Structures are given as structure tokens and as C-alpha cells.
């Protein structure tokens, strides 16, 4: 274990569990690109250097926790070695129906390696359909089939899931709990005190977010998180006004991606 990693453990041991700030990543890419949720490998390296420093810092702040949604192959080929080189782990949420049979997404061998090295694995649905669009039977299939398949293939219990597109309502949350999940990761930008509750907020990280801005986000008294919360509330109000499907279509046009309800890719949060 490297010295910084050891120091970060010591900080928690002496101060008790710090409030968490969960950060949501998707794809990593080698160079520049237009897809806003893909982040460059060099930039990601700067982010995780910041996480190591933040965890070791003497002054209190949020404890950064990286998570990944979708199961893109770059999570394994790019993010995993970078995390390993800093002694860090991350939580990976997998679109289970894509595993092993969709180009550019991880297979079971990659997932077993991540799990074996201490990276918690969670579900992200079976087909990445927005759960708020599912009828009861579809909802049950998206939630149960993905959990049971992960458990079978990885030989471990799966208790966490993240919501495709971040969409949820009371009915979806109840179905998640009924399907055996005890923690549901959302895209609501908020910090979490420990122990975690049933829903866990996360900050969606975009490719243009500089480490200096994330450093401000990790300060407990910073206004950066409040601004994100205001922006999130405005986006939610826009979705309610336009309707989910129109919002999806507009988001895909602006970002030159297929709407995720038809292609299955991306998170138009
Ligand atoms: Zn997703």
C-alpha cells in the first residue's frame, strides 16, 4: 500500500466516517471528443490524483468516491489501471444485458477481474431502458434478471444498483427494494453522510470539468454543490414541462447521440 493511501485510511480512523461525495463517470477516451460524458484519460488521472490528496488532507471535506455507469470497455482498459496505480478502487454499475455481447462493453472476464481486486460491482439494469418507462413486468425483468445474473456470474451478492438515465419515482424505488437492492444510486447531486441510506446521490462528471472545480466541490462549505443542485432542479422542471421522450430527443440532437431509449447508450441526465 502506498503512503498516501495509508494516510487516507488514518484520516478516517481518527475523524470517523466523513460525508461522501459520489462522482459519476461513464466512458474514458484517449483524445478530444464531443460526447459530454466521456472524459479524457489524462484528465481522469488528474481527477484521481486530486482524490488521493483530498482523502489525505488534514482539513475536513467530502470523501470522494468514484463510480462508473454502463460498463464501457474503457472502464477496464483505461480507468482500472489508473485507479490501481494510485491504490484506489471504484464502484462499477453494469448494464448486464450488454455484458459479453455488445461491442465496446466489458465481458465477464473483465468484470471478474474488477471484482477480484476489490472494486464493488452493481447493476445498471438489463437493457438500459429508463425504468420510469417500464410497465410492472418489464421493471421486474430489468431489476431481478440483472441482479441474479451478476450474482451467478461473479459469485457474490449484489445489493446496489444505479438508475439508467438517473430516472426514478416512488414506484421504481419500491420495485428496486422488492427486487433485493438495498442501495439505489441516483444522479441527484448531493453529498451523503455515513451510514448510507437507501438512495445515494452522485455528481455527474463531464469531460470539461477541471480538477480545480472538483476540488472546490469537495469543500464542505463550497457553493459549487449548491449551484449543481439548483441546475439539477431546473433540468428536472424542464423534463416535466417537455415530457421525458421529447427531452431525450433534444438531448440526443444536441449531443449527436441516439436517444438512449432506442440505442440504449448514454445517460441524458
Ligand atoms: Zn447509463
Boltz pocket constraint, residues with backbone or C-beta under 6 A from the ligand:
constraints:
  - pocket:
      binder: B
      contacts: [[A, 69], [A, 70], [A, 124], [A, 128], [A, 163], [A, 164], [A, 165], [A, 266], [A, 267]]
      max_distance: 6.0
